Amino acid sequence: MKSDLWITEQQTEDLLISFRVKEKLHEEKTDFQHLSLVDTYTYGRMLFLDHCVMTSIKEEFVYHEMITWVALNTHPCPQNVLIIGGGDGGALREVVKHPRVKSATLVEIDERVIINSQKYLPEIGSAFEHPKAKVLIADGIKHVQERQNEYNLIIIDSTDPIGPAEGLFSADFYQAVYQALREDGIMVAQTESPFLPKDRKLIKRIQADLRKIYSLVRLYLAYVPIYPTGMWSFSLASKKYDPLKVNKQEIIAPATRYYNSAIHHAAFVLPSFVQEFLQEVEKC
C-alpha cells in the first residue's frame, strides 16, 4: 500500500504541486533556510529548500546539463569556472567533465546543503572531491565583488529570488560578475519560468539589466518537469562569444542525457509569446 504522506510546494498563490512521499529522509532549519529531503514515488529522492523543490534524482540532468553545457561549449577555452550556489553539486559534476576546464570553484553559502546532498543525493553531489573542484563555504555575492578578471565562465545556480538568493538577481550583482570575468568571459543564470506573469516581469528586468552591461545577451529554454509550469529559462550574457555561432561539429557533450549539439542551438528558438515580451525589453 502506498503512503498517504505528501509534500507540497506552493508555486504561486493559485498553484500548488504535490508529490507522494515514500519516506521522509531528513529535515532541518539551517542558519539560512529550511531544508528537507524526501523519497518520492515519481521522482525518487528530492531536495526542498524553504519548501520549494530544488532537484530530484530522476530528472535533475535536464537542469544541470542546460545551465552548464550551453556556456561551456560557447566559450572555446573555459579553463577557470565559478559556480555560485549549486550546493547540490549537479552543476559542478557537469563542469568538471569538460576536458578544457582546469579549475571549477563552487561557492555555496549554506554548508548543510552540500553535506546533505553528498549523503542523500550522491548521484548529484558526486564531484565535490574531484581534483578540478574547489569548494568554498562563503557568500557568493561577496566572493564575486572581491574578484577582478579571474573567471572565463560564471554560472549562477541559485534558488528562487527570495531569501538568501535574492541578491543574486540584482543589477549590482551582474555588474560585479562582469568585473570578475575575463575579457572574453560568459555568465549564465537560471531565470525562472516565462509562463508565469511574476516570472515574466523578472525575466524582462534581468534581460534589461544584462543588456546595459554585456555586449551580447540571449535567453534560452529547457523543460524541467518539477519546476513551475515545466518551462524554464536561462539568461546567458557574453563579452565576446555567441552561442548561436558555435560549430555543431565542435560541441562536446560527454554522456549527456538531455543536452546535445542540436539542443544547443534549438534551445534559443523561442516561442512567439516569449519573443513578444522580450521585444518589450528591446524598446526600453
C-alpha positions in Angstrom: 0.0 0.0 0.0 1.3 3.4 -0.9 2.0 6.0 1.7 -0.5 8.8 2.5 2.2 11.3 3.1 2.5 14.1 0.6 4.9 17.1 0.3 3.5 20.3 -1.4 5.1 23.4 -2.8 3.0 26.5 -3.2 4.4 27.7 -6.5 2.1 30.7 -6.6 -0.9 31.8 -4.6 -3.0 30.0 -7.1 -0.8 27.0 -7.9 0.3 24.0 -5.8 2.3 21.0 -6.8 2.4 17.9 -4.7 4.5 14.7 -4.6 3.5 11.5 -2.8 6.3 10.6 -0.4 7.7 7.1 0.2 9.9 8.2 3.1 10.9 11.4 4.8 14.8 11.3 4.8 15.9 14.5 6.6 14.6 17.8 7.8 16.4 20.7 9.5 16.4 24.5 9.8 19.9 25.6 8.8 21.4 29.0 9.5 19.9 30.2 6.2 16.8 28.2 5.2 14.6 25.3 5.8 16.0 22.1 4.3 14.2 18.8 3.7 14.9 15.6 1.7 12.2 13.1 0.8 12.0 9.9 -1.3 9.0 10.2 -3.7 7.3 7.7 -5.9 7.5 9.7 -9.1 10.9 11.4 -9.0 12.8 9.5 -6.4 14.8 11.4 -3.8 14.2 15.2 -3.8 15.7 18.2 -2.2 13.5 21.1 -0.9 14.8 24.5 0.3 12.4 26.8 2.1 9.6 24.4 1.0 10.4 24.8 -2.7 11.6 21.9 -4.8 15.2 22.2 -5.9 16.1 18.9 -7.6 15.3 15.2 -7.9 17.5 12.3 -8.9 15.1 11.3 -11.7 15.1 14.5 -13.8 18.0 16.6 -12.5 20.1 16.0 -15.6 17.9 18.4 -17.6 18.6 21.5 -15.5 22.2 20.7 -14.6 23.2 20.0 -18.2 21.5 23.0 -19.6 22.9 25.5 -17.1 26.4 24.3 -17.8 27.0 22.8 -21.2 25.5 25.6 -23.3 28.0 28.1 -21.9 30.8 25.5 -21.7 30.5 24.9 -25.4 30.1 28.6 -26.3 33.4 29.5 -24.7 36.3 27.9 -26.7 38.5 27.6 -23.6 36.6 27.7 -20.3 39.6 26.9 -18.1 38.5 28.7 -15.0 34.8 28.3 -14.0 32.9 29.7 -11.0 29.6 28.3 -9.7 27.6 30.5 -7.4 25.2 28.4 -5.3 24.6 24.9 -6.7 25.1 23.3 -3.4 23.6 20.0 -4.5 26.7 19.6 -6.7 24.9 18.9 -10.1 26.4 21.8 -11.9 29.9 21.1 -10.5 29.6 17.5 -11.7 28.9 18.6 -15.2 31.6 21.4 -15.3 34.5 19.1 -14.3 33.7 16.7 -17.2 34.8 19.3 -19.7 38.3 18.5 -20.9 39.4 22.1 -21.1 38.2 23.1 -17.6 41.2 23.3 -15.3 39.5 24.7 -12.2 35.9 24.7 -11.0 35.2 26.7 -7.9 31.9 26.3 -6.2 30.8 29.0 -3.7 27.8 27.9 -1.5 26.6 29.9 1.4 24.9 27.0 3.2 27.3 24.1 4.0 24.3 22.0 5.1 23.1 21.8 1.5 26.4 20.3 0.4 26.6 17.8 3.4 23.1 16.5 2.9 23.4 16.3 -0.9 26.5 14.2 -0.5 24.7 11.9 1.9 21.2 11.6 0.3 21.8 12.6 -3.4 25.2 11.0 -4.2 24.3 10.7 -7.8 24.1 14.5 -8.0 26.7 15.6 -5.4 29.5 13.3 -6.7 32.1 15.8 -7.7 32.9 17.7 -4.5 36.2 15.8 -4.1 37.1 15.9 -7.8 40.7 17.1 -8.5 39.4 20.1 -10.5 36.9 21.1 -7.8 37.4 23.8 -5.2 34.5 24.2 -2.7 34.2 27.4 -0.6 31.5 27.9 2.1 31.0 31.6 1.6 28.7 34.4 0.4 28.8 34.2 -3.4 28.0 37.9 -3.8 31.0 38.9 -1.7 33.2 36.4 -3.5 32.4 37.9 -6.8 32.8 41.5 -5.6 36.3 40.7 -4.4 37.4 39.2 -7.8 38.6 41.0 -10.9 39.3 39.5 -14.4 39.5 36.0 -12.9 37.0 33.6 -14.5 36.2 32.5 -18.0 32.7 31.4 -17.0 30.5 32.2 -14.1 27.4 30.1 -13.5 24.7 31.4 -11.2 22.9 28.3 -9.9 20.6 30.0 -7.5 17.4 29.2 -5.7 14.3 31.3 -6.3 14.8 35.1 -5.9 13.8 35.1 -2.3 15.7 34.6 1.0 19.5 34.0 0.7 19.4 34.1 -3.2 17.6 37.5 -3.6 20.8 39.4 -4.2 21.8 37.1 -7.0 19.2 38.7 -9.2 20.2 42.3 -8.9 21.8 44.6 -11.4 24.7 45.4 -9.0 25.5 41.7 -8.8 25.5 41.3 -12.5 27.9 44.3 -12.8 30.2 42.6 -10.2 30.1 39.4 -12.2 31.1 41.3 -15.3 34.2 42.6 -13.4 35.1 39.1 -12.2 35.0 37.7 -15.7 38.0 37.9 -18.0 37.8 39.9 -21.2 36.1 37.1 -23.1 34.0 35.8 -20.2 30.5 34.4 -20.1 27.9 34.3 -17.4 24.7 32.2 -17.3 21.9 32.2 -14.7 18.7 30.4 -14.2 15.9 32.9 -14.6 12.6 31.2 -13.7 9.5 30.3 -15.9 8.3 32.5 -18.8 4.8 31.1 -18.3 4.1 32.9 -15.0 3.3 36.6 -15.0 5.5 37.3 -12.0 8.4 35.5 -13.6 8.0 37.2 -17.0 8.4 40.5 -15.1 11.5 39.2 -13.5 13.0 37.9 -16.8 12.3 41.3 -18.5 14.1 43.1 -15.7 17.1 40.7 -15.8 17.4 40.9 -19.6 17.2 44.7 -19.4 19.9 44.8 -16.6 22.2 42.5 -18.5 21.9 44.4 -21.8 23.2 47.5 -20.1 26.3 45.6 -19.1 27.1 43.0 -21.7 27.6 43.2 -25.4 25.5 40.0 -26.1 22.6 38.7 -24.1 20.4 35.7 -25.0 17.6 33.8 -23.4 17.2 30.0 -23.8 14.8 27.4 -22.6 14.7 23.9 -21.2 11.9 21.7 -19.9 12.2 20.7 -16.2 9.2 18.7 -15.0 9.3 19.5 -11.3 9.7 23.3 -11.7 6.7 25.7 -12.0 5.0 25.1 -15.4 7.8 22.8 -16.6 9.2 25.5 -19.0 12.4 27.0 -17.6 14.6 29.9 -18.8 18.3 30.7 -18.6 19.9 34.0 -19.4 23.3 34.0 -21.0 25.4 37.1 -21.2 28.7 37.2 -23.0 31.5 39.7 -23.6 32.6 38.1 -26.8 31.3 34.7 -27.8 27.8 34.0 -29.3 26.2 30.6 -28.5 24.5 30.7 -31.9 27.8 30.8 -33.8 29.1 27.6 -32.2 30.0 24.9 -34.8 27.9 21.8 -34.1 30.8 19.6 -35.1 32.9 21.0 -32.2 30.3 20.6 -29.5 31.4 18.5 -26.5 28.7 16.6 -24.7 30.1 13.6 -22.8 27.4 11.2 -21.7 24.7 13.9 -21.5 21.1 12.8 -21.5 19.3 16.0 -22.5 21.8 18.3 -24.0 23.3 17.6 -27.4 24.6 19.6 -30.5 21.1 20.1 -31.8 19.6 21.1 -28.5 22.4 23.7 -28.1 21.0 25.8 -30.9 17.4 24.8 -30.6 17.2 26.0 -27.0 17.4 29.6 -28.3 14.4 29.1 -30.7 11.8 30.9 -28.5 8.0 30.5 -28.6 6.3 33.5 -30.0 4.9 34.7 -26.7 8.4 34.7 -25.2 9.7 36.7 -28.2 6.9 39.2 -27.8 7.7 40.1 -24.2 11.4 40.2 -24.9 10.7 42.7 -27.6 9.4 45.0 -24.9 12.8 44.9 -23.4 14.4 46.0 -26.7 12.1 49.0 -26.8 13.3 50.2 -23.4 
